[in-house]
Amino acid sequence: MATNGHNGLVKQNSKSTAIVEVNSLREDNQHVNPADHYGVTSDYSIHVDSNNTIYSNEYIESKYMYEMNHCEVDHRAQRVEIVPRKYQYNFRTQRQVQRTGVMLVGWAGNNGSTFTGATIANREKITWMRKEGEQFPNYYGSLTQSTTIRIGSDNEGKEVHIPFNTILPMLHPNDIVIGGWDINSANLYEAMKRAYVFDYELQEKLKPKMAELKPLPSIYYPDFIAANQEDRADNLIPKGTKQQDLEHIRNDIRTFKKNNNLDKVIVLWTANTERYVDVRQGLNQTSDEILQSIAANEDEVSPSNIFACAAILEGCPYINGSPQNTLVPGIIELASKH
């Protein structure tokens, strides 16, 4: 989600047509000019005329058949038996885009402050000056906002490309409501300054919006993260049991959802990477075990385990943004039940 435009003379145009220059073939395999194709803007609606796709007022439902070959290798007979297999997948997409919020764990870190500032800059169309000239915010680098996809060819063999975000009803990043937690009490303006990502003038233009944003108190179990984080841990949930921490985070999610009139909340871990937790029977191998371990205040339950369980129990997707083993078997099983 970039905000530093490389071309200071061109404004972002959401209606522009992006064309991918690729070699193309007609349906009859006759070669045509690589540029001989249509680019369709986001003004166009997309409709699939197929028995495998059904449209209703509420949903788009589709069936997809995935084909693959399974191989049985008999080394004694020096023979390979190929067994074609088919798997049918059923997809259902809501046609009404839901009002969505994202709650970041570690909101006042480099990732959280940059994500928030970039979203605000794009939403508010904030421009700023660099030596190259005036800069305009954009979503270059975003798969959904900056790319196109080939969907087929017309009767003349011309390829048809559409913006990626028109394939299905899709949330625009400008519409995301952002919140979250952090063990540090700095507001998002202070967090943005210490991240050293944005140009100074952009930081100052973002200040009125960013300074109003302050993370909720978070969970701090010193054994799971680097010792150098202790000095900045001044925004903590009152010390209690891990069960109380779980209920506190669940209440935060419910409150955020209600106060912002949201249909859906996504919880994203973007805090410091934790050490690995033990994975063993009786601790976290099943959903019952992980919930019982939280209730028993087990030492080997990490902060990210708490956030993941809280998100799941509140019906929210949880994204593990660090390479730690948060998603132990018990948490995966818990998610499958909800």
N, C-alpha and C positions, 0 to 999 in steps of 0.2 A: 504494500500500500504506500507508494511513493508520493511525496509531496514536493520534492525538488524537481521542477520541470527542467528538462535538458534544453528545451527550445523556448527561450524567453519571448519569442515573437508570436507564438501560436497558442491560442486559447483552446482548452479542452472543449470538444463539441460532442455531446452525447448522441447526436443524430448522425455522426459521421459514419461512413461505410469503410470498414477495414477489409482489404482483400489479401488473401494469401496467394503469393505467386508460386504455383506448383504446376508441374506437367499434368495435363488432364487428357482423358480419353473419352470419346463418345461411347455410347452404349454399344455401337457396332464396331468398337475398337479402332476407329479411324482417328488418327492423330489430329488434334486441333491446337490452335494457338493457346499457350499457357494462360494468357490474359483474357481468354474468351469465356468469361463467366460473369454471373450476376453477383452483386453484393446487395443484400437486403438490409435495410435499417430497422431499428427497433420499433418503428411505426407499424410494421407488418405483423399480422397475427399468424400463428402457426397452427395448422390443422392436419392431422394424420387420417387419411381415408383408408382404414384397414379394419378387418374383423377382429384384429388383436388389440385394437385401441377403442375404448368406449368413453365418451364424454357425458357427464351429467352436470347439473348445476353446481354440485359440490366437489366432484372428483374427476380426475383423468386416470383411468385404469387401463393398464396395458399388460400384455403377455409377451414374454421374450423366451425363445427357445435357444439354449446354449448347447452347442454340439462339440464333443471332444472324443478322442480315441483313447481307450484304455488298453494297455499292452500287457499281455501275459507272456513272460519270457521263460522258456524251457531250455536250460543250458544243456541238459543231457541230450535232448533231441535236436539241439541247435535250431530251435524254431521259435518264432515270435507270433503269437496269436493277437490280432488286432480286433478289439471289440468296440464298435461305435456306440457311444452313449449320448443320450439327450437329457437335458435338465430344463424344466420349465420354471421360469421366475415370473411372479406376478407383482406388479408395481402399482401403487396407488398414490397419487399426488393431489393434495388439496389445491383447488383452484384459487381460493382466497388466500393471499399471502398473509401470514400471521404477524401480528405486532410482536417483535422479538427483542429481548434484552440479553446482553452478555455480561456475566459477572466474572471478573478476572481475579484469581487468587495471586496476589503479588501485583496489584494494580499500579502501585507507585514505583514499580521497577522500570527498567529501560523499555521493555516490550510494551507494558501497559500504557505508559505515558506517550510513547510514540504512536501506538495504535489509536489512542484517544485523540491526540492532537491532529493526526492525519485525517481522521474521520471528521472532526470539527472543521478543519481547514477546507475540506472538500464540501461539506454541507453548507458552510457559510461563504464559500467562494472567496476565501481570504488570499490576497496576493501579497507578494513581498519582493523587495529589490535585492539583486546580487550584482556583481560586476558585469555579468552577462546580460543584465537587463531585468525587466519585470518577470517574476515567476508566477506560474499558475498551478494550483493544486490539481492532481490527477490521480487516477487509479492504475497507472502503468505498472505492469507486473502482476495485476490481479487477473487470475484465470477467467473469472466470470465477467469482469468489467472491460477487459481490454483485448479479448480474443474472439475470433469467429470460428465457425465449424461448418464443414461441408455436409449438406444434408441430401445431396443427390444432383441429378442433371435434368434439364428440361427437354422438350421435344427436339430441340436443335442441338442437343449435346452440350449445352453450356452448363457448367457447374454452378450450383446455387449455394452461396454461403450466407449464414445468418449470424448475428451476434450471439455469443454463447448464452447470455442471460435471457434470451427469448425462447430457448428450447422449451422451458417449463415456467410456470409462475415462480418468480424468484425474488427474494428479499434484496433490496438495494442497500449497500453498506451505509449510506447516509441516513437510513431509517433505523439503524440499530441504536438501542438505548444501552448505554454503558455504565457499569458500576463495578463494585468489587471490594475486596479486602486487602489489607497489607499490614505487616507487623510494624511498619514505620508510619508515623502520623503526618508526613509531609503531604501537602495538597498536590494536585497534579501539575500545577505550574512549577513548584519547587522541584518536583520529580523530573519534569521535562528539562529544567535547566541543568540538573546534575547528570542527565543522560548524555548531553553533548551531541545530540542528533540533529536537531533543527537549527537553521540559521538564526542569528540573534533577532533580526527584525521579525521573522515569523513567530519566534517565541513571544515577543512583546505584543504582537497582534493577537496571539492566542491567550494572553494572560487573563483578560476579563472572564473568559469562559473557563479556563483551566483552573484558575485560583479558587473558583467556587466548588470544585470537585475534591472531595476528601474521602479516602478509603475507610471502610468499616474496620473495626478492630478484628484481628485475625488470631489464629491459633499458633502458639509457639512452643514446640517441644525441642529444647536445645540439642538433644542427642541426635536429631535427624539431619541437621544442617550445619554448615561451617561455623566454627566458633566466632569468626569475625562479624557475624550478624548480630551478636548479642548487644553491641553498643547502639544499634539502630532500632532495637525491638522495644519501642515505646508506645505501641498502639495494640494492646493485647486484650483478648477476651478475659474477663475476670477469672482467676485461677479456680478451677473446679475439677470435676471428673471428666473423662472422655465422653461419657454419655451426655453430660451437660453441654459439652462442646458441640456434639452432634445436634442436639436440640436447638442450640443457639444458631448454628449455621442454617438449619432448616427454617428457623423463624426468619432469619435474614433474607433467605430466598423468597419466602412467602410475602414478606413485607415489600421487598423490591418489586415483585410481580404485581402486587395490589396497588402500590403507590404510583406505578407507571402504566397501569392499565394494560398489562402485557398478556398475550396469549401463551407465550413460551419464553422460558429462560434457559440459556446455555451457560454452564459453568466451565471455565477454562483455567487450568493450572498453568500459570506463567511465572511462578515464584522460583526460588532457588531449588536446584536439584537436591533431592534428599538422598541419603544413603539407602541401600536396599533393606527391606524388611525381611525377616525370616519367613519362610513359607513352609508350614508344617501342619500336620494333623492336629486338630484341637485348637488351632489358632485362627486359621483363615482359609481352610480348604473348602468350606461350604459357606453358604449364605448365613446359615444359623450360627456357625462358628464365628464369623467375623462380627456379627451383631452381638453375640455373647461376649466376645473378647472386648468389644467397646464397652459393654455394660460392666464388665469386670475390671475395667481400667488397665488392661494389659499394656505393658511397656512397649511391646512390638507393634502397636497400632500407631501408624504415622499420621501426621496432619493431612497428607493427601488421601489416606484411607478414609479419614473423617469426611473430607469434602466430597469425595466420590460417593460415599454412602448417603450423605445428605442430599446430593443432587439426585441420585437414583430414587430415594424414598419420596422426593418431591416431584418425581416424574420429569426430571430435566436431563438432557444429554450432558455427559461429562467428558471433556477432552483433556487428556493427560499430555501437557505440553513439555514435559521434561523426561529424560531417559531413566526414570526410576520405576521400580516394579510395583507401582500403585495397584494395578489391576490384577490382584491375586485371584486365584480360582474362586474364592468365596464372593468377591465383589462381582466377578463376571456372572456367577450364578444368580446373585441378587438382581443384577440388571435384567437377566433373562426372565425373571419372575415379575418384573414391573414394566 
